[in-house]
């Protein structure tokens, strides 16, 4: 008697091999047979006409705080994700001295737009060291499996105190050795790796740049040597190398990345995106990765499957009307009442005039009045819109001022309408360059930031877009086979972090599976929900087309709804087959 049999599905097994029709049998959380399966089962799922794939493995999330209070971990869990890795970009909550709790919350609130009030109320703490953090997580269960990495920013302030939060203060040799020892202890206790941030964008909620921004090579290499001594673990980081126009800075960053890759000798990945300011820099980074690979290093670019941008609207943090004094007077009103007032002609005219008169900084100009980069979101957003889809295009067709078109759109439908504003990966107004990144054997799928940017974006749905856009919906330009895209977010991502027990539909592998309709799978437009502690809000996207998601043989979601099952657990270190 099998626990579960999925019958007559079209199996895309995660290896990149050609699809085939067959059954999948599961017993005790493990796949026991694939092909023609005989015998009865406690539960049978009819997958006729549906795709059966491994569950998605998302290696770039920020659920570090949320995992302590939320067993469901949406949106990942309703978008086919069965394993996640958190602690990315050098930020997280361990190690943490008791007097650093507020600062760490401020850091995550600023860097990852996670409401500080939600973190303050939701997290019970109960740890100081990273191994103690893992022990706390070991007592919890979720819809999916969790892996944690050691964040540099937390490690630095744990050892250096206030100096660790100041990127102008270098660590001395004794402090480097202390951080390296703590990192090694964490790796031996089950941390998946070490992460750091070297981007000016990452700041605390009060605007202070992250303490790791200018960490010297001796510090970064000294800590990372912990992985070398332990003989396990990965390195993940974000650097300004992909977006800087300063050739000298990029050269310096690449020199450090090369030293990390070649000297430490552990698998490494780092963020590679396309910015408007340096639209071809990503090619330079991939070329460097190619050279390092030829020299024997295990390095990959983490790339996204769609533009990285923000969602703007009356319910979003990035609200283009916040510059108006009149709007700010109304901002505390309930949404329905606020919209009613905003639709009064006098107030409308006043806010429109104040918005037009406001002079934004170069950083905020796009979200304020970049009408050619603002795209109204449909029920199922198009993440590769054309110029005619933009507010500028709509305004031209209507013969109306773009700022008035924006205002009327945002105040329609009860004020819930949202605009999509792509910042990265859209320099040419299309995703042709992203297609090159995805096609490159030097890249990994990542950068979803699931669990973060709660009120500005909802990119935890990247895995769904990877399937819907690139293998079905893209109207112009390169597309990819379903086999290719499934492999990139299953076996490839799992293997990178040492989880070789999952990501493949074959006997002996974990029964982490998705059953979905390739014709309908999609991510709906974001909706603002207030389900975080202390009434905190976040943007969530519901899924369609997922018939079932299975974690260790247990169905955790059906037809886009969670079942209430929580078979996932902490994964300490590599998980061999």
C-alpha positions in Angstrom: 0.0 0.0 0.0 1.5 3.3 -1.1 0.8 6.5 0.9 0.2 8.5 -2.3 0.1 7.8 -6.0 0.0 10.5 -8.6 -1.4 8.8 -11.7 -1.0 9.5 -15.4 0.8 12.8 -15.2 3.2 14.3 -17.6 6.5 14.1 -15.6 9.1 16.8 -16.0 11.6 15.3 -13.6 13.9 18.3 -12.8 17.0 17.0 -14.5 16.3 18.7 -17.8 15.4 15.5 -19.5 12.5 15.2 -21.9 9.1 14.9 -20.3 7.2 11.6 -20.2 3.8 10.3 -19.0 3.8 8.1 -15.9 2.8 7.5 -12.3 4.6 8.6 -9.2 4.4 6.5 -6.0 5.2 7.9 -2.5 5.7 6.1 0.8 7.1 7.5 4.1 7.9 10.9 2.4 10.1 9.4 -0.3 9.4 8.7 -4.0 9.4 4.9 -4.3 8.5 4.4 -7.9 8.1 6.3 -11.2 6.6 4.9 -14.3 3.9 2.3 -14.2 2.9 2.0 -10.6 0.8 -1.0 -9.4 -1.0 -1.4 -6.1 -3.4 0.7 -4.1 -2.7 4.0 -2.2 -4.1 5.8 0.7 -4.6 8.8 -1.6 -4.6 9.0 -5.4 -4.3 12.2 -7.4 -5.4 12.0 -11.1 -2.8 14.1 -13.0 -4.1 13.3 -16.5 -3.3 16.3 -18.7 -1.3 17.9 -15.8 2.5 18.4 -15.2 4.2 16.6 -12.4 7.5 18.3 -11.3 9.7 18.5 -8.3 8.7 21.2 -5.8 10.5 24.5 -6.3 13.7 25.2 -4.3 14.1 29.0 -3.6 17.6 29.8 -2.5 17.1 33.5 -2.0 14.5 34.4 0.7 14.3 36.6 3.8 11.9 34.7 6.1 14.5 34.8 9.0 12.1 36.5 11.4 8.8 35.2 10.0 9.7 31.6 10.4 9.5 32.1 14.2 5.8 32.8 14.1 4.4 31.7 10.8 4.1 28.1 9.8 2.5 28.8 6.5 5.1 31.0 4.8 3.0 32.3 2.0 3.4 33.3 -0.7 6.1 30.7 -1.3 3.9 27.8 0.0 1.0 28.6 -2.4 3.4 29.0 -5.4 4.9 25.6 -5.4 7.9 26.2 -3.2 8.8 23.2 -1.0 12.3 24.3 0.2 13.8 27.7 1.0 17.1 29.2 2.0 17.1 32.4 4.1 19.7 34.6 5.7 20.7 36.1 2.3 22.5 39.4 1.7 24.2 39.5 5.0 21.1 40.2 7.1 19.3 38.1 9.7 18.7 37.7 13.4 21.6 35.6 14.7 23.9 35.8 16.4 22.2 38.5 18.5 23.1 40.0 21.8 20.0 41.0 23.8 20.8 44.7 23.4 21.0 44.4 19.6 17.5 43.1 19.0 16.1 46.6 18.1 19.0 47.4 15.9 18.6 44.1 14.0 14.9 44.7 13.5 15.8 48.2 12.3 18.2 46.7 9.8 15.7 44.2 8.4 13.0 46.9 8.3 15.3 49.2 6.3 17.0 46.7 4.0 14.1 44.3 3.3 11.0 46.5 4.0 9.7 44.1 6.7 7.4 46.0 9.2 9.4 46.6 12.4 6.3 46.5 14.5 5.5 43.0 13.1 9.0 41.8 13.8 8.9 43.3 17.3 5.6 41.6 18.2 6.0 38.4 16.2 9.5 37.4 17.3 9.9 35.8 20.7 13.7 35.5 20.3 15.1 32.9 22.7 18.6 32.7 21.3 21.9 34.5 21.2 24.3 32.4 19.2 23.6 31.1 15.7 23.5 27.4 16.9 20.9 28.5 19.5 18.9 30.1 16.7 19.0 26.8 14.8 17.9 25.0 18.0 14.8 27.2 18.3 14.0 26.6 14.6 14.5 22.9 15.1 11.4 22.9 17.4 9.2 24.3 14.7 7.5 23.0 11.5 6.3 24.7 8.4 4.7 24.0 5.0 8.2 23.7 3.6 11.8 22.9 4.5 14.1 25.7 5.8 17.8 26.3 5.5 19.6 29.2 7.2 22.8 31.0 6.4 25.1 33.1 8.7 24.6 36.9 8.0 27.7 39.1 8.1 25.9 42.2 9.5 24.6 40.4 12.5 27.9 38.6 13.0 29.8 42.0 12.8 27.7 43.8 15.4 27.8 40.8 17.7 31.6 40.9 17.8 32.2 44.7 17.3 29.2 46.3 19.0 28.3 49.7 17.7 31.5 49.8 15.6 30.2 46.8 13.6 27.3 48.9 12.4 29.6 51.6 11.1 31.0 50.7 7.6 33.9 53.2 8.1 35.3 51.2 11.0 37.5 48.3 9.9 37.6 45.1 11.9 41.0 44.3 13.5 42.6 40.9 13.3 41.3 39.8 16.7 37.7 40.7 15.7 38.1 38.9 12.3 39.3 35.8 14.1 36.4 36.0 16.5 33.9 36.3 13.6 35.5 33.5 11.7 35.3 31.2 14.7 31.6 32.0 15.3 30.9 31.4 11.6 32.6 28.0 11.8 30.6 27.1 14.9 27.4 28.0 13.0 28.4 26.0 9.9 29.2 22.9 12.0 25.8 23.4 13.8 24.0 23.3 10.4 24.2 26.7 8.8 24.2 26.4 5.0 26.7 29.1 4.4 27.9 32.7 5.0 26.4 35.8 3.4 27.3 39.5 3.1 26.2 42.8 1.6 28.3 45.3 -0.3 25.7 47.6 -1.7 24.9 51.2 -0.8 21.2 50.5 -1.2 21.1 48.4 2.0 20.3 50.7 4.9 18.7 50.6 8.3 15.2 52.1 8.8 16.9 55.4 9.8 18.9 55.5 6.6 22.3 54.4 7.9 24.2 52.3 5.4 24.9 48.7 6.3 28.0 48.1 8.3 29.4 45.5 5.9 29.4 47.8 2.9 33.1 48.6 3.0 34.4 45.5 4.8 38.0 45.0 3.8 39.1 41.9 2.0 40.9 40.6 5.1 37.7 40.6 7.0 35.5 39.0 4.3 38.1 36.4 3.4 39.0 35.8 7.1 35.4 35.0 8.0 34.8 32.9 4.8 37.8 30.7 5.7 35.5 29.2 8.3 33.8 27.3 5.5 37.2 26.1 4.2 38.0 24.8 7.7 34.6 23.2 8.1 34.8 21.7 4.6 31.2 22.7 3.8 28.9 25.7 3.2 28.2 28.2 0.4 29.0 31.9 0.1 26.3 34.3 -1.1 26.6 38.1 -1.5 25.3 41.2 -3.1 27.8 43.8 -4.4 27.4 47.1 -6.2 29.5 45.6 -9.1 26.4 45.0 -11.2 25.0 48.5 -11.0 28.0 50.8 -10.5 29.2 53.1 -13.3 32.6 53.4 -11.4 35.0 51.1 -13.3 37.5 51.3 -10.5 35.0 50.2 -7.9 33.8 47.3 -10.1 37.4 46.2 -10.6 38.0 46.2 -6.9 34.8 44.3 -6.2 35.6 41.7 -8.8 39.1 41.3 -7.3 37.5 40.5 -3.9 35.0 38.1 -5.5 37.7 36.3 -7.3 39.8 35.9 -4.1 36.7 34.5 -2.3 36.0 32.1 -5.1 39.6 30.9 -5.6 41.0 31.1 -2.1 38.1 29.7 0.0 37.1 27.1 -2.6 33.5 26.8 -1.7 30.4 27.3 -4.0 29.6 31.0 -4.3 26.8 33.0 -5.9 26.2 36.7 -6.1 23.5 39.1 -7.4 23.7 39.9 -11.1 21.0 42.3 -12.5 20.8 45.0 -15.2 20.6 48.6 -14.1 19.6 51.5 -16.3 22.8 53.3 -15.4 25.1 50.4 -16.4 23.0 48.3 -18.8 25.8 46.1 -20.0 27.7 45.6 -16.8 26.1 42.2 -16.2 27.9 40.8 -19.2 31.2 41.8 -17.7 30.3 40.0 -14.5 29.3 36.8 -16.4 32.6 37.0 -18.3 34.4 37.1 -15.0 32.5 34.1 -13.7 33.4 32.2 -16.8 37.1 32.9 -16.2 36.9 31.8 -12.6 35.0 28.6 -13.6 37.8 27.8 -16.1 40.3 28.2 -13.3 38.4 25.7 -11.2 36.1 27.8 -9.0 32.4 27.0 -8.3 30.8 30.4 -8.9 27.4 31.4 -10.3 25.4 34.5 -10.9 22.1 34.7 -9.2 19.6 36.2 -11.7 15.9 37.0 -11.7 13.3 35.8 -14.1 11.5 39.1 -14.4 12.2 42.8 -13.8 12.9 43.8 -10.2 10.8 46.8 -9.3 8.2 48.1 -6.9 4.5 48.1 -6.7 3.0 51.5 -6.1 -0.4 52.6 -5.1 -2.5 54.0 -2.2 -1.9 50.8 -0.2 1.8 50.6 -1.0 4.9 52.0 0.8 5.9 53.5 -2.6 2.9 55.8 -3.0 3.6 58.5 -5.6 1.1 60.9 -4.0 2.8 60.9 -0.6 4.7 64.1 -1.7 1.4 66.0 -1.4 0.7 67.7 1.9 -3.0 67.5 1.2 -2.8 63.7 0.6 -0.7 63.3 3.8 -3.5 64.9 5.8 -5.8 62.2 4.5 -3.4 59.3 4.7 -4.5 58.0 8.1 -8.1 57.6 7.0 -9.5 54.2 6.2 -9.0 53.4 2.6 -12.6 53.7 1.6 -13.1 57.1 3.3 -9.7 58.3 2.0 -10.7 57.5 -1.6 -14.1 59.2 -1.2 -12.4 62.4 -0.1 -9.8 62.2 -2.9 -12.6 62.0 -5.5 -14.0 65.3 -4.4 -13.1 67.7 -7.2 -11.4 70.3 -5.0 -9.2 67.8 -3.2 -8.4 66.1 -6.5 -7.2 69.3 -8.1 -5.2 70.2 -5.0 -3.4 66.9 -4.8 -2.7 66.8 -8.5 -1.3 70.3 -8.4 0.9 69.6 -5.4 2.2 66.4 -7.0 3.0 68.2 -10.2 4.9 71.0 -8.4 7.0 68.6 -6.2 10.6 68.1 -7.3 11.7 64.6 -6.5 15.2 63.4 -6.0 16.8 61.4 -8.8 16.3 58.3 -6.7 12.6 58.7 -6.3 11.8 60.4 -9.6 10.6 57.1 -11.3 8.1 56.3 -8.6 6.9 59.9 -8.5 6.5 60.7 -12.1 8.2 58.1 -14.4 5.0 57.6 -16.3 6.8 55.7 -19.1 7.8 53.2 -16.4 4.5 52.9 -14.6 2.3 50.0 -15.8 -1.2 49.4 -14.5 -1.4 45.8 -13.1 -4.1 43.6 -14.6 -5.7 40.6 -12.8 -2.7 38.6 -14.0 0.2 41.0 -14.4 2.3 41.1 -17.6 5.9 41.5 -16.4 7.1 42.3 -19.9 4.8 45.3 -20.8 5.2 47.5 -23.8 5.4 51.3 -24.0 1.8 51.5 -25.0 0.8 49.7 -21.7 2.5 52.4 -19.6 0.6 55.3 -18.0 2.4 57.5 -20.6 1.0 55.4 -23.4 -2.5 55.4 -21.8 -2.4 59.2 -21.3 -1.3 59.7 -25.0 -4.3 57.6 -26.2 -6.7 59.4 -24.0 -5.3 62.9 -24.7 -5.0 63.6 -21.0 -2.1 64.7 -18.6 -0.3 61.6 -17.4 -0.4 62.7 -13.7 -4.2 63.0 -13.9 -4.5 59.6 -15.5 -2.4 58.2 -12.7 -4.5 59.9 -10.0 -7.8 58.6 -11.5 -6.4 55.1 -11.8 -5.2 55.0 -8.2 -8.5 56.2 -6.8 -10.7 53.9 -8.9 -11.9 50.5 -7.7 -11.9 51.5 -4.1 -8.3 52.6 -4.2 -6.9 49.1 -4.6 -5.4 49.6 -8.0 -1.6 49.1 -8.3 1.1 50.2 -10.6 4.1 48.2 -11.5 7.4 50.1 -11.8 10.4 48.0 -13.0 13.8 49.3 -11.9 16.2 46.5 -12.7 16.4 44.2 -15.8 14.3 46.5 -18.0 16.8 49.0 -19.4 15.8 48.2 -23.0 12.1 48.1 -22.2 12.0 44.3 -22.7 13.4 41.1 -21.2 15.8 40.1 -24.0 18.8 40.6 -21.8 17.2 38.6 -19.0 16.7 35.8 -21.5 20.4 35.8 -22.1 21.0 35.6 -18.3 18.6 32.7 -18.0 20.1 30.9 -20.9 23.6 31.2 -19.5 25.1 28.0 -17.8 26.9 30.4 -15.5 23.6 31.5 -13.8 21.2 30.3 -11.1 17.6 31.3 -10.6 17.3 33.4 -7.4 16.6 36.9 -6.1 12.9 36.3 -5.2 13.4 38.0 -1.8 10.4 36.1 -0.6 9.4 37.3 2.9 10.8 40.7 2.3 9.7 44.0 0.7 6.3 43.4 2.2 4.7 46.6 1.0 6.6 47.4 -2.1 6.8 44.2 -4.1 5.8 40.6 -4.2 8.6 38.7 -5.9 8.2 35.5 -3.9 6.1 34.4 -6.9 9.2 34.3 -9.2 9.0 30.5 -9.6 5.5 30.8 -11.0 6.5 33.5 -13.4 9.4 31.4 -14.6 6.9 28.9 -15.8 4.0 31.1 -17.0 6.1 33.7 -18.8 9.1 32.0 -20.2 7.6 28.7 -21.3 4.1 29.8 -22.3 3.2 33.5 -22.5 6.1 35.4 -23.9 4.9 36.8 -27.2 8.2 38.2 -28.7 11.7 36.9 -28.3 13.4 33.9 -26.9 11.5 31.4 -24.8 12.5 28.3 -22.9 11.4 24.7 -22.7 9.4 23.7 -19.6 12.1 21.1 -18.9 14.8 23.9 -18.8 12.9 26.2 -16.4 11.9 23.4 -14.1 15.5 22.2 -13.8 16.7 25.7 -13.0 14.5 26.0 -9.9 14.6 22.4 -8.7 17.7 20.2 -9.1 20.0 23.2 -10.0 19.2 25.3 -7.0 19.0 22.4 -4.6 22.4 21.1 -5.7 24.1 24.5 -5.3 23.4 24.5 -1.6 24.2 20.8 -1.2 20.6 19.5 -1.0 21.0 16.6 -3.4 18.1 14.6 -1.9 15.5 16.7 -3.6 14.7 18.5 -6.9 14.3 15.3 -9.0 11.3 13.1 -9.6 12.9 9.7 -9.2 12.9 6.8 -6.7 14.9 7.6 -3.5 14.4 11.4 -3.7 12.2 13.3 -1.3 8.5 13.4 -2.3 8.5 17.1 -2.8 6.2 17.6 -5.8 4.0 20.0 -7.8 1.0 19.0 -9.9 0.0 21.9 -12.1 -1.9 22.8 -15.2 0.6 24.3 -17.7 -2.1 26.1 -19.5 -3.4 28.1 -16.6 -0.5 28.4 -14.0 -0.1 32.0 -13.0 0.3 34.6 -10.3 -2.5 37.0 -9.8 -2.0 40.7 -9.1 -0.8 41.6 -5.6 -3.4 42.3 -2.9 -2.6 44.1 0.4 -3.4 41.9 3.4 -3.0 42.8 7.1 -2.0 39.4 8.5 1.3 40.2 10.0 1.7 40.6 13.8 0.7 44.1 15.2 -1.6 44.5 12.2 1.3 44.7 9.8 0.5 44.6 6.1 2.1 42.9 3.1 1.4 42.4 -0.6 0.4 38.8 -1.5 -0.3 37.2 -4.8 -2.6 34.2 -5.0 -1.8 31.4 -7.4 -3.8 29.6 -10.0 -3.1 26.4 -11.9 -1.4 24.6 -9.0 -3.6 21.5 -8.4 -1.5 20.2 -5.6 1.8 20.8 -3.8 3.3 17.9 -1.9 5.9 18.2 0.8 7.5 14.9 2.0 4.5 13.0 0.6 2.0 15.3 2.4 -0.3 17.6 0.4 0.3 21.1 1.7 -1.7 23.1 -0.9 -4.6 22.3 -3.2 -5.9 24.5 -5.9 -4.1 27.5 -4.4 -5.3 27.0 -0.9 -3.2 25.7 2.0 -4.4 22.5 3.6 -3.1 23.3 7.1 -0.4 20.6 6.9 3.1 21.5 8.1 5.5 18.6 7.2 8.5 20.9 6.6 11.4 21.3 9.1 14.9 22.8 9.5 17.5 21.3 7.3 20.9 21.4 8.9 23.6 21.7 6.3 23.9 19.6 3.2 21.3 16.9 2.6 22.7 14.0 0.6 20.6 11.6 -1.3 
